[in-house]
């Protein structure tokens, strides 16, 4: 396993910068971040597919097509038959590995799940690209949530690298 993981979101401010990462860095994406990436090793789609198809329309069709053809791991809430490489996010194992209570529910964004899994998997460095979390009501709670998990990582000696001018 690599010692470094790059978590890539959809913010245009730094998403494409992940393309400069060396081959030794694992690249994890979410939503449609894969569109501007040269490579992806794991993809996260933790929202219910029915919800996404209703609100995303054509963009959802492109994302679903990507996930169906993708050869890496696709983390979802529950395995999806139409996505061959889908794997249920290991929430119980992650909670246990991070020393969180079994009923811990403070996962307010996909980024939080990604950081928690990166900590659980033992990465020594977590780099963020394409995450600003600085606009709108939705990002207000997601930002605090992401900062919690990034702080947890730093408290465990994991190096956290943010893009320049990142509001986190």
N, C-alpha and C positions, 0 to 999 in steps of 0.2 A: 504494500500500500504506500502511496505517496505520503509525504509529511505535510504537504500544502494542499489546501482546497480553495478554489475560487468560487464564491457564490455569486451568481449573476442574476440581477433583476432586470426590469424593463426601462429604468430611467435612462434616457438618451445621454445624460451628462457624462456617463462613464461606462456604459454597458459594453461598448465595442473595445474598450481598453483591455478587457480580459483576453482578447486575441493575442496579446503580447506575452502571455504567460508561457513558460517553458512546458514541454511535453510531460515533465515530471509532476506538474501541478494537475490535480483533478479539477475538472470544471463541472459545476452543477448549475443547472438553469431552472427557471420557472416560467409559467405562462408562455408568452411568445418570445422570450429573450433569445431563444435558439436561432431566431431569424437572422440575427447579425453576428452569430458566432461561427468561428471556423470549425470548432469541435465542441462536443458536449459528452461528458462521461456518465452523468446521471441527470434525470429531469424530475421535477416535482410538480404534481397537479393534485392538490389536496382538496379542491372544491368539488362538490357534486357535479358530475358531468351534465346532468339535466339542467342545472342552474346555468352553467356556462353556455350550453347550446342556446338557451333562451336569451341571454344577454349579449353574447359575442357574435352570434350569427356566422358570417363567412370566416371571420378570424378563428372561431372555434373549430370550424371544419378543417382549417389548415393545421391548427395545433393537434387535433385528434389524428390527422393523417401522419404528422410527424411522429407522434407517440406510437402509432401502430407499426411504423417502419423502423423505429429507433432500435438499435441493438444494445444500448446500455440499459440500466435500470430505470424504470419509471416508478417513482414513489407516489402512491395514491392512498386514500383513506382505507379502501377495501379493494382487493384485487378485482380487475375489470377484464372480463373475457375478451373483449374486443381489442385490448392492448396486451399483446403476448408477453412483454417483459415487465408487466406491472407487478409491483410488490407492495403489499400493505405496509405502510409506515410502521416501524416497530416501536410504537408509543410506550408500551409497558416496559420494554427493555431499556429504552432511552430514559424514562423516568427513574427506573431502578439504577441505571448506570450513573446518572447525575445526582443520585441521592434525594430525589424528589418524592413526595408522598404519592401513593397509588392513585389518589383522586385529584392530583395536581392538574389544573385546567388552564394555567396561564400560558397559553399558546395563541396569541392574537394575530398571527400572520404566518404565511409560509416561510418567511425569513426566519422566524423564531424556531420553527421545526427544523429548518436547514442547519442553523447554528447549533441547536441542541444535538442533532445527529452527528455533526462534525466533531463536537466535543466528545460524544459517546464513542465515536470511531477512533479517537486518539490522534487527530491531526495536531501538528505542532504549530501550524500557521493557518489562519483563516483570513482570506482576502475578500473584500466586498467590492463588487462592481455593479453599477446600475441600481443602487438603492439610495434614494434621497430621503424619502419619507418626510417631506417638508410641506406638502400642500394638502389641504382639505381635512375634514373631520375624520375620515377613515384612517389617515396616516397619523393622527394625533395619538391614538391608542397603540397603533402598530409601532410607532417610534419608541415609546417607552418600553414596550414589550421586547423589541429587538435589542434595545440598550441593556435590558436585564440580562439576556442571554450572552451578549457580547461581554458584559461585565463578569458574568460567571466564567466565561472562557478565559478572560484575562486573569481572574483570580486563581485559575488553575495553571497559570504560567503559559497559556497559549498566546502566541503573538497575533494580534488583530491588526490588519492593515486596511485602512480606508482610503478611498480616492481623495485627491486634493479637493478642497471646497465642499466636502460631504458634510451635510448638516448633522449627521450622527455623532 
